[in-house]
Structure formats: C-alpha cells, structure tokens
Amino acid sequence: MVLKCTLSVLVCSLMFTLAPSQLLDNRCYLDGGGSAVNFFANEDITVGAVVGSLRVLGDPGKDIVLTLREKDSPVYIAPGTKDLIVAKPLDKEGLIGPSAVFVNVICERKFSDEAGIIIPVNIRVTDVNDNAPMWIGAPYKLNLSEVTVIGTRILQGIRAHDLDQPGPYSTVEYQTLPGPYSDYVAFVTPLEGTLVLKKYIDYETVQNFTVKIRAQDQGKPPKYSDTFVTIRVLDSDDQNPKFDRDVYYGQLLTEQGDIRVSPEAIRAEDQDRGIRADIRYSIVSSNGSEDELNFEIHPNTGNIRQTRALAPVQARHSRTIVVKATQVDNPDRYALTTVILSPPKGVETSLSVLSVQPPVGGAEFVRGTFYATVREDAKPGTKVSQLTNHGKGAEENVRYGIVGSPLAQEQFRVGPSGEIMLAKPLNYRRTPQYSFAIESSTPGSDRNTSTTVVIDVLPANMWEPRFRKPFYSFAIEHPMHVQQLPMLVGRIEAADGDRTDELSFVLKGNYSNLFRVDPYGNLWLVSNRTDLPVAMRLLATVTDTGTPPKSATVPVVVKLKPETASLTSNLLIVNIVVACALGLLLIGGFVRCVYRRRKRKVSSAEQIVGHGVGGVPPMKHGVDSSRFLLQRADQRMPPSMHTSGRLTDCAASSTLGSDNQDFMDHEGEAPRRPQIHNTRALEREELAGQNLNHLLLQWQEKYDEKNNGTEDMSIDDKLIVYF
C-alpha cells in the first residue's frame, strides 16, 4: 500500500514537471500567428538600411537562432537581432538590383532536439521616380522648305522613354524651351512628339537654326532630359531676280558697236541664294520694233550692242531701253531695269528734252524748260538728270543752285557738273511733281543765268495687292433664284497701297466659266448647270496696274445649300422624264402612221370592189383560174351554205359576208316579201362576185408571171386579208 502511494506521488510529480515545458515552448512561432512575413521597400533604399524586423517569438542569441537558408541573398539578419538588413541595391526595373526578394529564415530552438522552423520572407520593392526620360534617336535633324505653310507637321516620331513603372513616373511630356528660334515651332500637344510650324521662315533671312526641346515625366519633382532639333531651311523659288542698279546710263554711237554702260555693267542675279538660277537678258521694246532693229543684248553677259547707225533725226534724242532679266528655270520670275542712252557727242539736242551726261559748257543754259521723270522708289543719291549748258568749255568753274522752291531744295541737289541728284526719298501721294528754277553762275562774272526744271514723279508699284481674308467661302442662299442670272454670290475684298493702281480679278478652276468678278470684287454667278457639285473650288487672282504689275491669289469656295443641291438633282430627273415622254410620243406617232397607211390600203381595196360594177375587163393572158378561185371560195364558204345549197359558185360565196346582214334582218319577213326582191338580191350578189373574181384572176396572172406558174399560198392569204 505504501509502495503504491509512493509510485503515484512520483508519477504525478513527473507529470507536473513535464507539462509546463510542453505547453510553454512556443519559440520560433510568429507573433500574432501566420506562416510568412511580408515587407515593402522602396527601390531607393540604401545598402545597410533595415528593411524590417521579424516578428518571431524568442530571444535571438539566448533561446533561438535565426539564419538564412540562401547564401547569396541581397539581405541578411543582423547578429543577435531580428532585423533584416539590405546587403545589395534594390531596383524596381531590375537594372542595378533585384526587383523582388524572397528568402527563407530558419529559426532553431536552443536546448531542444526538434528541427528548426522555416519562415518564408517576401520583400516587395516599390517604384520611385529615379529615372529620367531618355530620347530615342536624338538629336533630331530635318530639312524644311521656306514655302512650308504654317500649321504643317514638320517632324513626327519624336519620342522619349522613361524606364519607371507605368504611371505618372513614366508619363512623358514634351515642350520647346525658350530660345532665339523657339517661336518657329511647337508641339501639337504636350503628350505627342509631333512638331508643327508656327511661323513663316525665309531662306534669305535664316538658313538654319536649332531649337532646344525637353522631355520630362510627371513625378514630383519631375525628372527631364533635353535635346536639340536642327532645322536646315531649303530655298525655294519665291524671289524675283534683281538688278544691281535701277537705272543704267550709256551713250549712243554714230556707227554700230558695243555700248559702254555706266556706272557698272548690267548684271542681275536670282535673290533665291540657295538656288541661284541662271539669268537670261532680253530687251523689252518700248518704241515698237525700232529698239529690236537698232539694239541687241547678249543673253548671258548683258552687253548691249548697237546694230546699225542711227539716222540724224533719231540721234538727236535720248533713248530709253527696258532690259528684262528672266530666270531660265522659271519664266514667271523676272526683273526689269532701264538703260538711258544719251545722244553722241557733238550732236545738238532738242531744247525741250533733257539729255543724260551731255558735254557741259559755260554758264549759259540752252533756252527752254527741262523736263525729267523719276520713279517713286528711286533711292537717295540717284542721278535724276543732267543740265545741258552752252558755253566756252568744260574747264570753267560753274556753280549751280536751286532757287524759288524750299521743297525742291530739300528733295534735290545739283552737283558741280550740273547733275540733278535725289537727296531724299520721294512720295508720289504727297508730291507728284516738282517745278523749280536752277541758277548757274561763274566766279569772276556778274552774269547769272537760270532755267526752269520740271520733274514728274512716276508712281512705283510699291505695294502688292492684298486680300482682306486668307480664304473666302460663299453659299448660294436661295436655290429658287439660281435661274435668275446673273446672281450676286458675295464679295472678294482686296486693296492696294498704291493710290493710282487699279485692280482686276481673274478666276481659275474647273467651274470658273460659271462665275465672273467685276472690278469691285463682286462675285457673280453668270451661268448655271444641273450637275453642280455641293462645293465649287476656285482661285481668285487680283493684279494691279503698276509697273511691273504685282498680283496675289486667294482660294474661294462656293457652296450650295442642301436644298440647292437637291434642286439640281430634281432638274436632272425632270429632264430625264421629259426625254422619255418625247420618245414615247415619237414611237406612238410612228405606229399610228403605219396603222393609218395600212387602213388606207384596205379602204382602197374595198372601194375597188364596191365601184367596179361596170364590167369585167378582159384577162391579159386568158388563163383559166377557175380552179384556184373555186378552191379559195370553198375554203371561205360557210358550212351552212353547203348544206342549204343556195349558193354553189365563187361569186355567191364571196358576197356572203357582205350581204349576210341583209338576209338576217329580213329573214322573218321572207314569207311576206315579194319573190322579185330575192331575185334582185341574187343578181346584185352575182355582179359583185364577178368583180371580185376578176380582181382575183388579175392577182393570179401577176403571180404566175413573176414565179413562172409556181403557186404561192402566201399571196392568197394576203388577198384574203385585203378583201
């Protein structure tokens, strides 16, 4: 009994000793439960930073041991702690480090024979704005013509790529940076890499330029990259040639030969410096065919040659030759200049004509008034004309001065040799003519002479015509009034800065013949068609009357209202219906004519049968055709006649149809009528039958003559139809 109690006490003591150890040994388990640990780490975390601390029950170094199963892991566990430390850089894009980390932590209990517990640890790397956009294919270069229209997309496919994860950090926006030429181009939208032209470019002003552009993401703060777009401007043929001088001077020759031109040789060049087209020179006749006979110009060098000696009358006057310089590749591009040729030395000039560069004499003017002309666009310093004096010699020191007109003194000056020079720019609208006196004096002499000079200012074509709008669009408002021509469609407004210039309009296009523009710019519809389209596109060109004339062009669109377009289609349908109706009327008329002709033939045959009772003409050949006639009569005789036996010959059978109605009408009265009536009726039938028999015999003779006695049943059929 004592032994049993002792054993019971020992067993209980052992149970109480072992039970707490089994219940309280929860080391290596996660605090709060779970079987794995998750951490988040930004990709910009530095090496050596703590990612997180493991929530493992137990004290590392005392009762548990924490180790990593992976040997080459980007993280490690700090000794004696539960902290995970970054050992290598992390990168969400996976470029300089892993984009995610997955490791296994082994937790072992001390003083225990049980195996260690494996705890999975997942470290997720989050994105940060650590990458700037990178340009693809930069820097960019392109060639652009100077005539490119504003708004044209000049460069597409500009692209920059951001390596950050999809989202605001990788969304790229484009922009042009401020600079000398940043106003020439712009992006269509910040999110699209397409450049458009914002401003006209001129090759003569700039041949190439560079614009700086930027690509940046939407991070805060954003990251960006810059690059350059280099644009090379291509020259286009948009400039006319230009002479070095507006006026050249020379002297007529007494004989044929080359004329020396001053102040320099005639020369023109294309203002399109990128093209430099070849120039050809020609003389534009200003005196009819006379200039073409007396002068010629070398097409390449511009040297003027006098081809024959001038008559004495012609040599007394100065000559003005108009020289034209034309581009070889584009005849529409040309320039004009004038060459003034003075009379030869020793030839007297007219008193009323102001010659150029004549010999200068003493202090006496040739009597009379000098007249000269000058263009409005002449530059200061241009030689307008030169006075002609008559004196002892050119070696005398003669002084000239303008008197009597302060305005002329400001505008002109007279040189020591009597040349009248332009001092200030001219304005035709302000002063179209200058009239003043020039006085000459010789030192040491009290005698002064003066002459009157009249200078007319010629209006130059300073301005090109300009339209008020870059594009004109009109609509025909009232479709029912389209037929009331001419019809005012709208007005094309144009103006010219030159006061004396008049404007004229010309229309071009497929439908230009339907419209007309008067000198005031009113657009009229002068013709109409049923197949008008909904929109008619035209080009309106306005030209002034200046020298040389200048012009401008603008597009014009004339639209039809929907009801107008439907009206034109309805007119087309009406025309088709009318044409069909006329065709039916023509066909009906033709059928009616054929029918009436056939009817007239039948009526003629009936008249022959009804009126041919006078006698039977003899047969031509005397051929007995009784067999033929009796056969046709048998075929035509009704069965009732065969049964009654009343008629047995051809004559009776032929008249049965015509007089049958009389028999039927009087059949009921037959017993009461006299017997003589029946006899007369039979006599009339026999006479008509003889006439018909005679006609049939004539047809038979003609048929036998034509076919040599061969019988054709179709002729019989025709006769039966006719009779």
HELIX and SHEET records of a PDB file:
HELIX    1   1 VAL A    2  LEU A   24  1                                  23    
HELIX    2   2 GLU A  290  ASN A  294  1                                   5    
HELIX    3   3 PRO A  312  ALA A  315  1                                   4    
HELIX    4   4 PRO A  406  GLN A  411  1                                   6    
HELIX    5   5 PRO A  479  HIS A  481  5                                   3    
HELIX    6   6 SER A  512  LEU A  514  5                                   3    
HELIX    7   7 PRO A  562  HIS A  611  1                                  50    
HELIX    8   8 SER A  626  ARG A  636  1                                  11    
HELIX    9   9 PRO A  639  SER A  644  1                                   6    
HELIX   10  10 CYS A  650  ASP A  665  1                                  16    
HELIX   11  11 GLN A  675  ASN A  707  1                                  33    
HELIX   12  12 MET A  713  TYR A  722  1                                  10    
SHEET    1   A 4 VAL A  37  ASN A  42  0                                        
SHEET    2   A 4 ILE A 117  THR A 126  1                                        
SHEET    3   A 4 ALA A 100  ARG A 109 -1                                        
SHEET    4   A 4 ILE A  64  LEU A  68 -1                                        
SHEET    1   B 3 VAL A  50  SER A  53  0                                        
SHEET    2   B 3 ASP A  83  VAL A  86 -1                                        
SHEET    3   B 3 VAL A  75  ILE A  77 -1                                        
SHEET    1   C 2 MET A 134  ILE A 136  0                                        
SHEET    2   C 2 ARG A 159  HIS A 161 -1                                        
SHEET    1   D 4 TYR A 140  SER A 145  0                                        
SHEET    2   D 4 TYR A 224  LEU A 234  1                                        
SHEET    3   D 4 ASN A 208  GLN A 216 -1                                        
SHEET    4   D 4 GLU A 173  THR A 176 -1                                        
SHEET    1   E 3 ARG A 153  LEU A 155  0                                        
SHEET    2   E 3 GLU A 192  LEU A 197 -1                                        
SHEET    3   E 3 VAL A 185  THR A 189 -1                                        
SHEET    1   F 2 PRO A 241  PHE A 243  0                                        
SHEET    2   F 2 ALA A 268  ASP A 270 -1                                        
SHEET    1   G 4 VAL A 247  GLN A 251  0                                        
SHEET    2   G 4 TYR A 334  SER A 342  1                                        
SHEET    3   G 4 ARG A 319  GLN A 327 -1                                        
SHEET    4   G 4 ILE A 279  VAL A 284 -1                                        
SHEET    1   H 3 GLY A 257  ASP A 258  0                                        
SHEET    2   H 3 ILE A 304  GLN A 306 -1                                        
SHEET    3   H 3 PHE A 295  ILE A 297 -1                                        
SHEET    1   I 4 PHE A 370  ARG A 375  0                                        
SHEET    2   I 4 ASN A 448  LEU A 458  1                                        
SHEET    3   I 4 GLN A 433  SER A 441 -1                                        
SHEET    4   I 4 ARG A 399  VAL A 403 -1                                        
SHEET    1   J 3 LYS A 383  GLN A 386  0                                        
SHEET    2   J 3 GLU A 419  LEU A 422 -1                                        
SHEET    3   J 3 PHE A 412  VAL A 414 -1                                        
SHEET    1   K 2 ARG A 466  PHE A 467  0                                        
SHEET    2   K 2 ALA A 494  ALA A 495 -1                                        
SHEET    1   L 4 TYR A 472  ILE A 476  0                                        
SHEET    2   L 4 SER A 551  LEU A 560  1                                        
SHEET    3   L 4 ALA A 535  THR A 543 -1                                        
SHEET    4   L 4 SER A 504  LYS A 508 -1                                        
SHEET    1   M 3 MET A 487  ARG A 491  0                                        
SHEET    2   M 3 ASN A 522  LEU A 525 -1                                        
SHEET    3   M 3 PHE A 515  VAL A 517 -1                                        
END                                                                             
